[in-house]
């Protein structure tokens, strides 16, 4: 036993010096030890680990896999798995784990050895993104031909599918073209049978039906035992390259034709003597008698320095094989370099088996070499432009993208300098151009700080007019004689130039100059076309930036207009509600006095007109909130039956005197309680029932609530409001829910209304994720159908609490004397309580003083916020009614000061405001006010609010 413990301790000691995460567990998953590396990485203490099970270190979706591994170790000695483990803070760590079954002194246990492979996953992600961005078709398939990987280009263009749809499928399932499929399978067999890389050219049909010429390289992939386990394929479109190569072959054909017609030089070398024919001398620009001495004196002086060693090596090689075949450069008599294709053969050897006499030919292949060089540079330019266009698309700052692209283009084109000029207008409205960006070869100086390249007056140069007309310029600077331009450009070593204009929204925005110091530098049309493609992308990038700026300006302008509209509505609400408060208040007071029947009738008319005006204002404010997306729905428990009955009850007095009946029904399948916004639902019902009663003179108005569909948690209700009124035509139905719409002008004159009610109703229904529709027959009536989804109240305790709240707020005594005594005692109890009224309008002061006094309170008046502060310094009030809009100091500022310190910092302050927007309510509460009453203020509302805070 002691020996076993010593051996186990040695194992533990060894494990603690290992960098790998090592766990020693029993066969059932209990811990025997966790090494130091594990504890440090995973954030556990050893004592914490010893009280855990192995399964506790894995997320729920992985535990079953770990359990299966432990079971398999009963019959195996080891298992490997790529798996996630849990750190102490709950984060996941990707690990490569090996489970080893071990025995020590007849005791079995398991060692779990893990390595962090998170970094490997990041590298894999980077590799996947890199492969996805490559234009070549890249794939990997197993030996059975199943695709195990392909990059995005391959998936999109070759198969026309997502990458995920390709994995696990064979070519026969993916490749539609029979010939393409047969070629693919045949080349796969070549790789598998030979074990070597295979490169083939073939015509391939893409997913869109296009046939391209492709070059595919297939490479075998081996496992650690040298067995082929798959094929890696890289396919590229070589159609363009073949086009270029065919062009080169065409040039070569022309050269062959020229040779056949006698444009060929002959050379004769014997011992140390070199001779050429007349045509050969002519190719180099000489006469035969001029060239022969130069060749025999030192032919090396005619060779390009980069080709001397190459020629010498070919001569050595000729000594062995007897043939000379080399392309190299030779100086023409006019001091430019030409390419020669030189071929020759030894026709006589000396006794030492060294060449004694050679004959050969040479032709001028400068044009072919030039074309070859142009093609090479053209490919580099196209690659540079591809990266540049991607940057222009991705980078919102187009100047940064252009700055990044200039070095790529300059190096690809093998030129000395690129300059970007941007046009602008100066103070005297003269169009000028200034250097904004540059790239130059290391051998060239910077021009950015040179003032002559700033504020160039464009109308002084014909080149500017040519560029403004959209035409490029290319050529030698020595050909530009106007205004000393040639001397100026030569001074700055700009001897060959290509100027391309930049036009943005049909306006001459600027230009880019591609410049080289070599005056013989030519600008092939293919290169110019490529550069124009780049210019076009620059123009689009600038236009996108300008468009985005305009969109931002328009957005700011629209937001400012919306804000101004909201302020206007708020101010208009204040200006209208303030006098309405006085009118409505005095009407309430006068209706509680002794009146004649005629006077009472007059007051009823005034009250009705006031209520109509208030409804109109509320419609406009509601519409404004909905339009600005500022309408916020409540989510509280409400009784649907009570809500329907309360909504209908509001209209009972209106149908009295009209020859119509109002009927309603609620399906027994409809639950009693829901979560939602009862206020807005009541507003929807109010608008629909109000319209039905307004446009119905005989018959009925019927309201029904049905259960359309329900789940355990939700219910879809159908609410119908139908009538036997005047109905509507199909033309009216089409625009029924539009703003400010009624049937016709006569409808407005006869029935009144703003035409906003149904527009608001539709917006509210949609805000509740519901739908509304209407059916109508002119002269017979209309039916409006609303469907809304509501959440059912699942928790019974919530319903009990709701009922309890309603019971507490309901007066259950129906005895007149009990009600009177209860009310009298309440008034007597609070009679001596003092209320401070802060209001600047004299009419409102007088009205509210009367109402507050009638309610049994003592009232003091302050005409502005500053006066209120003075009164609050000397006396404690039970409640403060605070107007918000006042001169000298408004109610918001006064409230903040009162709530900071003094006798009344705990006093309830209730806002009195003519503003009715949601933002105004928020502003009141944020300033420290406890509650909010919107004008016009009714006696009952004021009474209810005061009693709410003082009882």
Rosetta blueprint (number, residue, H / E / L):
1 X L
2 X H
3 X H
4 X H
5 X H
6 X H
7 X H
8 X H
9 X H
10 X H
11 X H
12 X H
13 X H
14 X H
15 X H
16 X H
17 X L
18 X L
19 X L
20 X L
21 X E
22 X E
23 X E
24 X E
25 X E
26 X L
27 X L
28 X L
29 X L
30 X E
31 X E
32 X E
33 X E
34 X E
35 X L
36 X H
37 X H
38 X H
39 X H
40 X H
41 X H
42 X H
43 X L
44 X L
45 X L
46 X H
47 X H
48 X H
49 X H
50 X H
51 X L
52 X L
53 X E
54 X H
55 X H
56 X H
57 X H
58 X L
59 X L
60 X H
61 X H
62 X H
63 X H
64 X H
65 X H
66 X H
67 X H
68 X H
69 X H
70 X H
71 X H
72 X H
73 X L
74 X L
75 X L
76 X L
77 X L
78 X E
79 X E
80 X E
81 X E
82 X E
83 X E
84 X E
85 X E
86 X E
87 X L
88 X L
89 X L
90 X L
91 X L
92 X E
93 X E
94 X E
95 X E
96 X E
97 X E
98 X E
99 X E
100 X E
101 X E
102 X E
103 X E
104 X E
105 X L
106 X L
107 X E
108 X E
109 X E
110 X E
111 X E
112 X E
113 X E
114 X E
115 X E
116 X E
117 X L
118 X H
119 X H
120 X H
121 X H
122 X H
123 X H
124 X H
125 X H
126 X H
127 X H
128 X H
129 X H
130 X H
131 X H
132 X H
133 X H
134 X L
135 X L
136 X L
137 X E
138 X E
139 X E
140 X E
141 X E
142 X E
143 X L
144 X L
145 X L
146 X E
147 X E
148 X E
149 X E
150 X E
151 X L
152 X H
153 X H
154 X H
155 X H
156 X H
157 X H
158 X H
159 X H
160 X L
161 X L
162 X L
163 X H
164 X H
165 X H
166 X H
167 X L
168 X L
169 X L
170 X E
171 X H
172 X H
173 X H
174 X H
175 X L
176 X L
177 X L
178 X H
179 X H
180 X H
181 X H
182 X H
183 X H
184 X H
185 X H
186 X H
187 X H
188 X H
189 X H
190 X H
191 X H
192 X H
193 X H
194 X H
195 X L
196 X L
197 X L
198 X E
199 X E
200 X E
201 X E
202 X E
203 X E
204 X E
205 X E
206 X L
207 X L
208 X L
209 X L
210 X L
211 X E
212 X E
213 X E
214 X E
215 X E
216 X E
217 X E
218 X E
219 X E
220 X E
221 X E
222 X E
223 X L
224 X L
225 X L
226 X L
227 X L
228 X E
229 X E
230 X E
231 X E
232 X E
233 X E
234 X E
235 X E
236 X E
237 X E
238 X L
239 X H
240 X H
241 X H
242 X H
243 X H
244 X H
245 X H
246 X H
247 X H
248 X H
249 X H
250 X H
251 X H
252 X H
253 X H
254 X H
255 X H
256 X H
257 X H
258 X H
259 X H
260 X H
261 X L
262 X L
263 X L
264 X L
265 X E
266 X E
267 X E
268 X E
269 X E
270 X E
271 X L
272 X L
273 X E
274 X E
275 X E
276 X E
277 X L
278 X H
279 X H
280 X H
281 X H
282 X H
283 X H
284 X L
285 X L
286 X L
287 X L
288 X H
289 X H
290 X H
291 X H
292 X H
293 X H
294 X H
295 X H
296 X H
297 X H
298 X H
299 X H
300 X H
301 X H
302 X H
303 X E
304 X L
305 X L
306 X L
307 X L
308 X H
309 X H
310 X H
311 X H
312 X H
313 X H
314 X H
315 X H
316 X H
317 X H
318 X H
319 X H
320 X H
321 X H
322 X L
323 X E
324 X E
325 X E
326 X E
327 X E
328 X E
329 X E
330 X E
331 X E
332 X L
333 X L
334 X L
335 X L
336 X L
337 X E
338 X E
339 X E
340 X E
341 X E
342 X E
343 X E
344 X E
345 X E
346 X E
347 X E
348 X E
349 X E
350 X L
351 X L
352 X L
353 X L
354 X L
355 X E
356 X E
357 X E
358 X E
359 X E
360 X E
361 X E
362 X E
363 X E
364 X E
365 X L
366 X H
367 X H
368 X H
369 X H
370 X H
371 X H
372 X H
373 X H
374 X H
375 X H
376 X H
377 X H
378 X H
379 X H
380 X H
381 X H
382 X H
383 X H
384 X H
385 X H
386 X H
387 X H
388 X H
389 X H
390 X H
391 X H
392 X H
393 X H
394 X H
395 X L
396 X L
397 X L
398 X H
399 X H
400 X H
401 X H
402 X H
403 X H
404 X H
405 X H
406 X H
407 X H
408 X H
409 X H
410 X H
411 X H
412 X H
413 X H
414 X L
415 X L
416 X L
417 X E
418 X E
419 X E
420 X E
421 X E
422 X E
423 X E
424 X E
425 X E
426 X L
427 X L
428 X L
429 X L
430 X L
431 X E
432 X E
433 X E
434 X E
435 X E
436 X E
437 X E
438 X E
439 X E
440 X E
441 X L
442 X L
443 X L
444 X L
445 X L
446 X L
447 X L
448 X L
449 X L
450 X L
451 X H
452 X H
453 X H
454 X L
455 X L
456 X E
457 X E
458 X H
459 X H
460 X H
461 X L
462 X H
463 X H
464 X H
465 X H
466 X H
467 X H
468 X H
469 X L
470 X L
471 X L
472 X L
473 X E
474 X E
475 X E
476 X E
477 X H
478 X H
479 X H
480 X L
481 X L
482 X H
483 X H
484 X H
485 X H
486 X H
487 X H
488 X H
489 X H
490 X H
491 X H
492 X L
493 X L
494 X L
495 X L
496 X E
497 X E
498 X E
499 X E
500 X E
501 X E
502 X E
503 X E
504 X E
505 X L
506 X L
507 X E
508 X E
509 X E
510 X E
511 X E
512 X E
513 X E
514 X E
515 X E
516 X E
517 X L
518 X L
519 X L
520 X L
521 X L
522 X L
523 X L
524 X L
525 X H
526 X H
527 X H
528 X H
529 X H
530 X H
531 X H
532 X H
533 X H
534 X H
535 X H
536 X H
537 X H
538 X H
539 X H
540 X H
541 X H
542 X H
543 X H
544 X H
545 X H
546 X H
547 X H
548 X H
549 X H
550 X H
551 X H
552 X H
553 X H
554 X H
555 X H
556 X H
557 X H
558 X H
559 X H
560 X H
561 X H
562 X H
563 X H
564 X H
565 X H
566 X H
567 X H
568 X H
569 X H
570 X H
571 X H
572 X H
573 X H
574 X H
575 X H
576 X H
577 X H
578 X H
579 X H
580 X H
581 X H
582 X H
583 X H
584 X H
585 X H
586 X H
587 X H
588 X H
589 X H
590 X H
591 X H
592 X L
593 X L
594 X L
595 X L
596 X L
597 X H
598 X H
599 X H
600 X H
601 X H
602 X H
603 X H
604 X H
605 X H
606 X H
607 X H
608 X H
609 X H
610 X H
611 X H
612 X H
613 X H
614 X H
615 X H
616 X H
617 X H
618 X H
619 X H
620 X H
621 X H
622 X H
623 X H
624 X H
625 X H
626 X H
627 X H
628 X L
629 X L
630 X L
631 X L
632 X L
633 X L
634 X L
635 X L
636 X E
637 X E
638 X E
639 X E
640 X H
641 X H
642 X H
643 X H
644 X H
645 X H
646 X H
647 X H
648 X H
649 X H
650 X L
651 X L
652 X H
653 X H
654 X H
655 X H
656 X L
657 X L
658 X L
659 X E
660 X E
661 X E
662 X E
663 X E
664 X E
665 X E
666 X E
667 X L
668 X L
669 X L
670 X L
671 X L
672 X L
673 X E
674 X E
675 X E
676 X E
677 X L
678 X H
679 X H
680 X H
681 X H
682 X H
683 X H
684 X H
685 X H
686 X H
687 X H
688 X H
689 X H
690 X H
691 X H
692 X H
693 X H
694 X H
695 X L
696 X L
697 X L
698 X E
699 X E
700 X E
701 X E
702 X E
703 X E
704 X E
705 X E
706 X E
707 X E
708 X E
709 X E
710 X E
711 X L
712 X L
713 X L
714 X E
715 X E
716 X E
717 X E
718 X E
719 X E
720 X E
721 X E
722 X E
723 X E
724 X L
725 X L
726 X L
727 X L
728 X L
729 X L
730 X H
731 X H
732 X H
733 X H
734 X H
735 X L
736 X L
737 X L
738 X L
739 X L
740 X L
741 X L
742 X L
743 X L
744 X L
745 X H
746 X H
747 X H
748 X H
749 X H
750 X H
751 X H
752 X L
753 X L
754 X L
755 X L
756 X L
757 X H
758 X H
759 X H
760 X H
761 X H
762 X H
763 X H
764 X H
765 X H
766 X H
767 X H
768 X L
769 X L
770 X L
771 X E
772 X E
773 X E
774 X E
775 X E
776 X E
777 X E
778 X L
779 X L
780 X L
781 X E
782 X E
783 X E
784 X E
785 X E
786 X E
787 X E
788 X E
789 X E
790 X E
791 X E
792 X E
793 X L
794 X L
795 X L
796 X H
797 X H
798 X H
799 X H
800 X H
801 X H
802 X H
803 X H
804 X H
805 X H
806 X H
807 X H
808 X H
809 X L
810 X L
811 X L
812 X L
813 X L
814 X L
815 X L
816 X H
817 X H
818 X H
819 X H
820 X H
821 X H
822 X H
823 X H
824 X H
825 X H
826 X H
827 X H
828 X H
829 X H
830 X H
831 X L
832 X L
833 X L
834 X E
835 X E
836 X E
837 X E
838 X E
839 X L
840 X L
841 X L
842 X H
843 X H
844 X H
845 X H
846 X H
847 X H
848 X H
849 X H
850 X H
851 X H
852 X H
853 X H
854 X H
855 X L
856 X L
857 X L
858 X E
859 X E
860 X E
861 X E
862 X E
863 X L
864 X L
865 X H
866 X H
867 X H
868 X H
869 X H
870 X H
871 X H
872 X H
873 X H
874 X H
875 X L
876 X L
877 X L
878 X L
879 X E
880 X E
881 X E
882 X E
883 X E
884 X L
885 X L
886 X L
887 X L
888 X L
889 X L
890 X L
891 X H
892 X H
893 X H
894 X H
895 X H
896 X H
897 X H
898 X H
899 X H
900 X H
901 X L
902 X L
903 X L
904 X L
905 X L
906 X L
907 X L
908 X E
909 X E
910 X E
911 X E
912 X E
913 X E
914 X L
915 X L
916 X L
917 X L
918 X H
919 X H
920 X H
921 X H
922 X H
923 X H
924 X H
925 X H
926 X H
927 X H
928 X L
929 X L
930 X L
931 X E
932 X E
933 X E
934 X E
935 X L
936 X L
937 X L
938 X L
939 X H
940 X H
941 X H
942 X H
943 X H
944 X H
945 X H
946 X H
947 X H
948 X H
949 X H
950 X H
951 X L
